[in-house]
Amino acid sequence: MQALHIHAGPKALAHIREHGLKPEHIGVIPGAAGGPKGLILGPLDRFIFGEWLAQSSQSVDLVGASIGAWRMATACLTDPVAAFARLERDYIQQHYEPLPGHKRVSAEQVSEAFGQSLQAFYGGRIQEALSHPRFRLHIVTSHGRHVLHREHPLATPLGYAGAFLSNALSRRALGGWLERVVFSGQGAALPFDAQDFRTLKVTLTEGNFMPALQASCSIPFALKAVHDIPGAPAGAYWDGGITDYHLHLNWMAPTPAQGPVRAIVLYPHFQKNVVPGWLDKVLKWRHGASPFLDHTVVLAPNPEWVKTLPNGKLPDRQDFMTYDRDLAGRVKVWQAAARASQQLADEFAHWLARPDLKGIRPL
């Protein structure tokens, strides 16, 4: 069964018809939030960053939220193939036991353990990630406003309830509760038009790299918010997926007047739909494509192929509860899904060698 589906926005499809799809055409690569679902993108990441893009020399903006931020930061390390292999291994093996006398793992416990994992992964290598000769890293976080400005046992749940109701009325109304704060390295400009939502850009430095990355992965109530990130406005910072779940942004891939055409946003994703914010998951009318994605090529798994994976689905956060203290069982299932997803990378490499326009689906 075919594992990979290639979806393209209208302008991306027109570009491919005229120029094909070559590594020098890529201007932006987004990385979505989605927790364990991102595990199936490991082989694609290793192929794209370790082999395919290495055949070109242009600058590329890497934009990530949550697990997508972890992936994009990993792409900036020397030997990305080895780095992505370690990310996959570390993510699969993560496990949290309740403290003695407790039935559940606390958010404080998860945050502390996750911070230690990031330190072990990036310790001594932050400057390496920030000084990549080609890749410009952008880490997306969600910054609390008003009642969400500080994490609080009563105010925070009420604030998120208000955010949910406001977002249901209008995505812009969510900006009254949370704003998008993007930490960008190397003085890079944002590779998207941020007028769609309240946005602030902050310089990503060695001093705020770790807290910004942890904040981008800090799911409300599952982990603690990260407060007062150096160089950024004071307050609480949460998972970048809250404001930008799948980075449904108004992408502006660079198209310089001279040199190679870079008109494509290449998006390895775990599904076809690019959902704007985490609170939009239940709002199905916001799951369709928009002109924001006209230049985008999405590489996504065939839904029928997904049914052949263990448990008939992608790995997800529910697996932590399903397998509870059965670490070996969850590891076995996630490793099997990660191994099976090598087919996605193999099929993309084959398509690049022999492009078939008939195989491209609309986005």
C-alpha positions in Angstrom: 0.0 0.0 0.0 1.2 3.5 -0.8 2.2 5.3 2.4 2.9 8.8 1.2 0.4 11.4 -0.1 1.7 14.6 -1.6 -0.6 17.6 -1.4 0.1 20.9 -3.0 -1.5 24.4 -3.0 -2.3 25.9 -6.4 0.8 28.0 -6.7 3.0 25.2 -5.5 1.5 22.9 -8.1 2.0 25.5 -10.8 5.6 25.9 -9.7 6.2 22.1 -9.8 4.7 21.9 -13.3 7.1 24.5 -14.5 10.3 23.9 -12.5 9.9 20.5 -10.8 10.7 20.2 -7.2 14.4 20.6 -6.4 16.1 21.2 -3.0 17.1 24.7 -4.1 13.4 25.6 -4.4 12.7 25.3 -0.7 12.4 28.5 1.3 10.6 27.4 4.5 10.0 24.1 6.4 7.4 24.2 9.2 7.2 21.7 12.0 3.8 21.2 13.6 2.8 20.6 17.2 1.3 17.1 17.8 3.4 15.3 20.3 4.1 11.6 19.5 2.5 11.9 16.1 5.7 13.6 15.0 7.5 10.3 15.5 6.4 9.2 12.0 8.3 12.1 10.5 11.7 10.9 11.6 12.7 9.1 8.4 11.5 12.0 6.3 13.5 14.5 8.5 16.6 12.4 8.1 16.2 12.2 4.4 15.3 15.8 3.8 17.9 17.4 6.1 20.6 14.7 5.8 20.5 14.0 2.1 18.2 16.1 -0.1 18.7 19.6 1.1 22.4 19.0 1.3 22.4 19.2 -2.5 21.6 22.9 -2.3 23.1 26.0 -0.7 20.3 28.5 -0.1 19.1 29.8 3.3 16.0 28.0 4.7 13.7 29.2 7.5 12.7 26.5 9.9 9.6 27.3 12.0 8.4 24.9 14.7 6.0 24.7 17.6 6.1 22.1 20.4 7.6 18.8 19.0 8.0 20.7 15.7 10.3 23.2 17.4 12.3 20.3 18.8 12.6 18.8 15.4 13.5 22.0 13.7 16.2 22.8 16.3 17.5 19.3 15.8 17.8 19.9 12.1 20.3 22.8 12.9 22.8 20.5 14.6 25.8 19.0 12.9 25.1 15.5 11.5 21.3 15.9 11.5 20.8 12.2 10.7 22.4 11.1 14.0 20.6 13.9 15.8 17.2 12.9 14.6 17.9 9.3 15.4 18.7 10.3 19.0 15.6 12.5 19.2 13.4 9.6 18.1 15.1 7.3 20.6 14.9 9.8 23.5 11.3 10.6 22.8 10.2 7.0 22.6 12.0 6.1 25.8 10.6 9.0 27.9 8.7 7.7 31.0 7.3 9.3 34.1 6.5 7.4 37.3 4.3 9.0 40.0 6.2 10.0 43.1 5.7 7.8 46.2 2.3 8.5 47.7 0.9 10.0 44.4 -1.4 8.4 41.9 -0.5 10.7 39.1 2.6 12.3 37.7 2.5 16.1 38.4 3.0 18.8 35.9 6.0 20.0 38.0 7.6 16.5 37.8 7.1 16.3 34.0 8.5 19.8 33.5 11.6 19.1 35.5 12.3 15.8 33.8 11.7 17.4 30.3 14.0 20.2 31.1 16.7 17.7 32.1 16.1 15.9 28.8 16.5 19.1 26.8 19.7 19.9 28.7 21.1 16.5 28.0 20.2 16.8 24.3 21.3 20.4 23.6 23.8 21.0 26.4 27.0 22.4 24.9 25.4 22.5 21.4 23.2 25.6 21.5 25.6 27.8 19.7 25.9 25.1 17.1 22.2 25.2 16.5 22.1 29.0 16.4 24.9 29.5 14.0 24.0 27.1 11.3 25.3 28.4 8.0 22.0 27.9 6.2 19.1 27.3 8.5 17.4 30.1 10.4 15.5 28.8 13.4 12.1 30.2 14.6 10.6 28.8 17.8 6.9 29.5 18.3 5.5 30.0 21.9 2.1 31.1 23.3 2.4 34.0 25.8 -0.3 34.5 28.3 -2.1 37.9 28.6 -4.2 39.4 31.4 -5.6 36.6 33.6 -3.2 34.2 31.8 -0.2 36.4 32.4 0.9 34.2 35.3 0.2 30.6 35.9 -2.3 30.2 38.8 -4.2 27.1 40.0 -7.6 28.9 39.7 -7.0 31.7 37.2 -5.3 29.6 34.6 -8.2 27.1 34.1 -10.7 30.0 34.0 -8.4 31.9 31.5 -8.2 28.9 29.2 -12.0 28.5 29.4 -12.3 32.1 28.3 -9.8 31.6 25.6 -11.7 28.6 24.2 -15.0 30.5 24.1 -13.4 33.5 22.5 -11.6 31.4 19.9 -14.9 29.7 19.0 -16.3 33.1 18.1 -13.2 34.3 16.3 -9.6 33.2 16.1 -8.5 36.8 16.4 -10.4 37.0 19.7 -8.0 34.4 21.1 -5.4 37.2 21.0 -7.1 38.8 24.0 -5.9 35.8 26.1 -2.7 34.6 24.3 -0.3 36.1 21.9 2.1 34.4 19.5 5.8 35.1 20.5 8.3 33.8 18.0 12.0 33.5 19.0 14.0 33.9 15.9 17.7 33.2 15.5 20.4 35.0 13.5 18.4 38.2 13.3 16.1 36.6 10.7 12.8 38.2 9.7 9.7 36.2 10.2 9.0 34.1 7.0 5.3 34.7 7.3 2.9 37.7 7.4 1.9 38.0 11.1 -1.1 40.3 10.6 -3.4 37.3 11.1 -2.9 37.2 14.9 -1.3 39.2 17.7 2.4 38.5 17.3 5.7 39.5 18.8 9.2 38.6 17.5 12.1 38.1 20.0 15.7 37.4 19.2 16.7 33.8 19.9 20.0 33.7 21.8 22.1 31.2 23.8 20.6 32.7 26.9 17.0 32.0 26.1 17.2 29.0 23.7 16.5 26.4 26.4 13.6 28.2 28.1 12.0 29.1 24.8 12.2 25.6 23.5 10.8 24.2 26.7 8.0 26.7 26.7 7.1 25.8 23.1 6.7 22.2 24.3 4.8 23.0 27.6 1.3 21.7 27.1 -1.0 23.5 29.6 -1.8 21.5 32.7 0.5 18.6 31.5 3.6 20.7 32.1 4.2 24.0 33.9 4.4 27.2 32.0 7.9 28.8 31.6 7.9 32.3 33.1 10.0 35.3 32.3 12.1 34.1 29.4 15.3 36.3 29.1 14.9 39.0 26.4 11.2 38.5 26.1 8.2 40.2 27.9 7.5 39.0 31.4 4.9 36.4 32.0 3.9 32.8 31.4 4.8 31.0 28.2 3.1 27.8 27.0 3.1 25.4 24.1 3.4 27.2 20.7 0.7 24.8 19.4 -2.0 26.6 21.5 -1.9 29.6 19.1 -0.4 27.8 16.1 -1.1 24.0 16.3 -0.1 23.2 12.7 1.3 26.6 11.7 -1.5 27.6 9.3 0.4 30.8 8.6 0.5 33.3 5.7 3.8 31.9 4.4 6.0 34.2 2.3 8.8 31.9 1.0 11.6 34.1 -0.3 11.7 34.6 -4.1 14.8 36.6 -4.8 15.0 38.4 -8.2 18.3 36.7 -8.9 19.5 33.2 -8.1 17.4 30.0 -7.7 13.7 30.2 -7.4 12.6 29.6 -3.8 8.9 29.6 -3.9 8.0 26.4 -1.9 7.1 25.8 1.7 7.8 22.1 2.2 5.8 20.7 5.0 6.4 17.2 6.3 3.2 16.6 8.3 1.4 13.8 10.0 -2.0 14.6 8.2 -3.3 16.5 5.3 -5.2 19.2 7.2 -3.3 22.1 8.6 -5.3 23.2 11.7 -4.7 26.8 12.8 -4.7 26.5 16.6 -5.0 23.8 19.2 -8.3 25.1 20.3 -9.5 24.7 16.7 -9.2 20.9 16.8 -13.0 20.5 17.4 -13.9 23.4 15.0 -13.9 21.3 11.8 -14.8 24.3 9.6 -11.3 25.7 10.3 -9.5 22.6 9.0 -9.7 23.4 5.3 -6.9 24.9 3.2 -6.8 28.7 2.7 -4.8 31.0 0.4 -2.1 31.1 3.2 -1.1 27.6 2.0 -1.0 28.4 -1.8 2.8 27.9 -2.0 2.8 24.9 0.3 3.6 21.2 -0.4 2.4 18.9 2.4 3.9 15.4 2.7 1.4 13.4 4.7 0.7 9.7 5.4 -2.1 8.0 3.5 -5.0 7.6 6.0 -5.4 4.0 4.8 -1.7 3.3 5.4 -2.1 4.7 8.9 -4.7 2.0 9.7 -1.9 -0.6 9.1 0.2 0.8 12.0 0.0 -0.7 15.5 -3.5 0.0 17.0 -4.5 1.3 13.6 -3.4 4.9 14.3 -0.5 7.2 14.7 1.3 7.3 18.1 -0.4 9.9 20.3 -0.5 11.3 23.8 -3.3 9.0 24.8 -0.8 6.1 24.6 0.8 7.4 27.8 -2.5 6.6 29.5 -3.3 3.4 27.5 0.0 1.8 28.4 0.2 3.6 31.8 3.1 1.8 33.5 3.7 -0.6 30.6 6.7 1.2 29.2 7.9 -1.8 27.2 4.5 -2.1 25.5 4.4 1.5 24.5 8.0 1.5 23.4 7.3 -1.6 21.2 4.3 0.1 19.5 6.0 3.4 18.9 9.2 1.8 17.6 7.1 -0.3 15.2 5.4 2.9 13.9 8.7 4.7 13.5 10.2 1.8 11.6 7.2 1.6 9.3 7.4 5.3 8.5 10.6 4.7 6.6 8.3 3.9 3.7 7.3 7.6 3.7 10.9 8.7 3.1 11.5 6.0 0.6 8.5 6.9 -1.5 9.3 10.6 -1.4 12.9 9.9 -2.6 11.4 7.7 -5.4 9.0 10.5 -6.4 11.8 13.1 -6.5 13.8 10.8 -8.8 10.7 10.3 -11.1 8.2 13.0 -10.4 4.6 12.2 -11.3 2.3 15.2 -11.4 -0.7 12.9 -11.5 0.2 11.7 -8.0 -0.1 15.2 -6.5 -3.3 15.8 -4.6 -4.9 19.3 -4.0 -4.3 20.7 -0.5 
